[in-house]
Amino acid sequence: MRYELSPSSLTWDEVDPAGHPFDHATAEQVIRSLGPAGLVPRRPDVRMADPVMTAWTRESAWPWADAMSQALVERYGRWTVGWRWSHDEGDFDGGPVGHWCCPRDSITTPEETLPRVVAALSEWRGWLESLAGRFEAYPLDLASATEDRTLWELAARRLILHVVDRTGCGSGWHGHCRQVLRWFLAHWGVAPDVAEELVADAVGGRFRSWTGPDPAIVDEVAERLAASLPTASGSWSAATPLDPPDHLRRWLAVRDAVDWDAAPPDDAAGRPLVAARDGAAEDIRAFDGALDPERARGLLTALESVRADAARGAALDFELLRGWQRHVLGTTTPEPPPFRTRPAFAKDGRERYGVDAGTRDRLDACLAESARDPAAPRRPLPLTARAARAYLDVCFFHPFDDGNARSAFLALVFVLAREGVTLDGVGLLRRVSYQADAPGDALVLARSVGLHLDETRRRASG
C-alpha cells in the first residue's frame, strides 16, 4: 500500500529524530540522486489565473511533488512528508515550513526547485529536532502526574506558544498545535490513542485559524490537559498491553452504518461519460512514472485489463482483482498473487486487518454490491457511493501482501468504466488516506469521486 503523503497523521514514533538518522550536510546530494529530481516540470510562462497554469498544476506539478514525497519516504522514512507542510494555505494547512508553498508557486525550474526541496526538508527536520529538545527539557513521569501537574501545565503552555510563533497562526495552525501536544504526551509514555483523546478534549474548539490565541485560552488549554492526565496507577501508559483491534471488522461495521444515499447523486445514470483524456493513465505516467518507470508500465498494463474487463461486463470479485494485480506487481509466476493468509498491517502498523476462512468470500460479497442493478427493489445507490465503497473494501480487506492501494484504485476505475464513465482527472482519489473506523471518510471519498465527475462533465460539454 502506498505511503500516506499527508503529515497531519504522523505519530511521534514516525518523526522522533532519535529513531530516524538524518545528515543535513548530505541532504542535497541525496535529493538530487532521487528519481523525481531528474523530472522536475518547468512552470509555464503564463499568468497564474490562466487555464494553462491550472492544468499544469493539476497534471504535472502536483504529481511531481507527490512523487518527490514518496521518494523521500522510501529513502529516509515517513517523517519526511512534512517537507511540504507550509505556512497558511499551502499544500497542507498551518504548517511550520517557510521554504515551500505549493507546487504551483514553488516549482519553477530544476535549478531553483531542487534547492527549495532541500531547504524545506532541512527546515522540517530542524523543527522536529527543536521539538525533541523541548520535550526533553521537561523530564516528566506519568507515575507522578498528579504531583507534577504544574510542570505538565508549564510544558504544554510553552509548546502551544512555540507552535504559535512558528506557524504564525495562519489557516489551520491549530491542527499542528494539537499534533505537537499529542507528540509531547506520547514522548512521555501516554498511548497515542489516549493522547489524541486528551488533547481533543483540552483544546476543543478554542483555537481558530488566522487568530492568535488569547493568553487566558492558552492557560486554560494547558490546565485542562494537565488535569486530565492519568494518576499514579499509570493505567494509560503506552506500556499497558491491549488486544490489537481488527480494523477490517471496524470497516465492516462502518460500511453498514454509512448513509451511502447521501453521496453525490448520479445525475447521468446509465449515460456514458467519455473524457477528452484518460486521467487515470495520465496520473500513473506522471506520479508512478516519476517513482519507477517499471511500476508505471505494470500499472498501465493493469489499467488496460481493467478497461477490457469493464467493456465485457465482468463481475468485480477477487479473481478479477488478482488478474490485474499480477501486472501491478510485475510477477512472472504462472499463478496470479493469492489471497493473503496472515493478518495484514497498513499505515505503519496503525491499522491491522484480520483474516479467517471466510474473509475472501466476504470480500466477493461486498464487491458484488458495486454493480448497478436496475431491477433491485430499492433505488440503486449512486455511482459515486458504489465506486468509493469498492475502493475502501479493497483497502481494508487488504487482500494482497503488497500493492493494495493500487488495486483499490483500479477497482474504483473499473466500477466507473463498467458504466461507461472515464474521468479526466483522478488526483483527489490517489492522494488521500482513509481510516477504516472513520465513517466520515467514506462520504469524503464519494464526494471526491463526485467532484471529478462534475469536472469531467463540465469539460466534456464545454
LINQUI-V161617 format. One line per field, one symbol per residue. ss: DSSP state (h for helix, s for strand, l for the rest). psi: psi as a letter, one per 40 degrees, with the letter a starting at -180 (. if undefined). Layout:
ss->???
psi->???
//
This chain:
ss->llllllhhhllhhhhlhhhllllhhhhhhhhhhlhhhhhlllllllllllhhhhhhhhhhhhhhhhhhhhhhhhhhlhhhhhhhlsllslllslllslllllhhhhlllhhhhhhhhhhhhhhhhhhhhhhhhhhhlllllhhhllllhhhhhhhhhhhhhhhhhhhlllllhhhhhhhhhhhhhhhllslhhhhhhhhhhhhlllllllllllhhhhhhhhhhhhhlllllllllslllllllllhhhhhhhhhhhllhhhllllllllllslllllhhhhhhhhhhhhhlhhhhhhhhhhhhhhhhhhhllllllhhhhhhhhhhhhllllllllllllllsssllllssslllllhhhhhhhhhhllllllllllllllhhhhhhhhhhhhhhhllllllhhhhhhhhhhhhhhhllslllllhhhhllllllllhhhhhhhhhhhhhhhhhhhhhhhl
psi->hiiiehedehidddehddegihhddedddddeeidddefhihhigiidehddddddddddddddddddddddddddiedeeedegiibgadhhfaeheeicidddehcidddddddddddddddddddddddddddeggihddfdddfdddddddddddddddddddefahedddddddddddddddfehhddddddddddddbfdiiiehhiidddddddddddddeiiaedfeeieehhihhiheddddddddddhgdeeihigdfhehihhidigdddddddddddddhdddddddddddddddddddefihhadddddddddddefieidhihihieiiiiiffedhhhiiadeddddddddddeeihgdeidihiiidddddddddddddddfdidifdddddddddddddddffhhieiedeeeeiiihdfgdddddddddddddddddddddde.
//
